[in-house]
Amino acid sequence: MNEFPTALEESVHILNVINENILRYSRALTNLPDYNVNVDVVQALNTMTFEHCCILISSYLDEYHDYFSKNLSTKQRDRIAPYYKRIKRELNVYPDIKKFRNQVVAHNLRVDKKSVPVNTKLNSYKVPQNIIELSIVITCIEYLTIIVNRSFPTAFSKVSNYIAKHQADGVSMKESPLTSQQAETLIMTLKSDLEGLDKNLDMMI
């Protein structure tokens, strides 16, 4: 029977999971030019991946401050502090990542009921402007995770093993996902219904 993870161990696990997701998106961004993909598609994927990286980076820093750091002892915090202080100098160059996440990427483009695009210049946010600058922030997150793991070397594997065991004990069959044909049929039905509503509304006008 696996021992239930502590709050600190859970937080270490979450930091690792988010960090790995950030690195996956980073690798995807840097590998895009190696494929024979239309430049417009590459640009769209770059933008979407960059925006999602901002969400993940914000989530990582929230987890670090709100859960990981708060569960450290004074001695543990003092040991990590010099590393975090050095990394924070680089992160401070881009102080608006969370604001950009909240106001532009993750929510509804409104602040205090006002439209962000109408009332704010999007280039006024101090966030990474290209993949090179984004890689600086990603490197900070990666190294911070290395330091966390060095301080708590068994936490990630302990939580991973607990999750694997817990999920194995509670395995249940789920409905199969839709096939391409089923999804296409649903979409065609939806479009047909909406077009029918258009015709009915036209007749009422």
Secondary structure as GFF3:
##gff-version 3
##sequence-region A 1 205
A	DSSP	alpha_helix	7	31	.	.	.	ID=ss1
A	DSSP	three_ten_helix	32	34	.	.	.	ID=ss2
A	DSSP	alpha_helix	39	63	.	.	.	ID=ss3
A	DSSP	pi_helix	64	68	.	.	.	ID=ss4
A	DSSP	three_ten_helix	69	71	.	.	.	ID=ss5
A	DSSP	alpha_helix	74	91	.	.	.	ID=ss6
A	DSSP	alpha_helix	97	100	.	.	.	ID=ss7
A	DSSP	pi_helix	101	105	.	.	.	ID=ss8
A	DSSP	beta_strand	110	111	.	.	.	ID=ss9
A	DSSP	beta_strand	114	115	.	.	.	ID=ss10
A	DSSP	alpha_helix	116	119	.	.	.	ID=ss11
A	DSSP	three_ten_helix	122	124	.	.	.	ID=ss12
A	DSSP	alpha_helix	131	151	.	.	.	ID=ss13
A	DSSP	alpha_helix	155	169	.	.	.	ID=ss14
A	DSSP	alpha_helix	180	204	.	.	.	ID=ss15
###
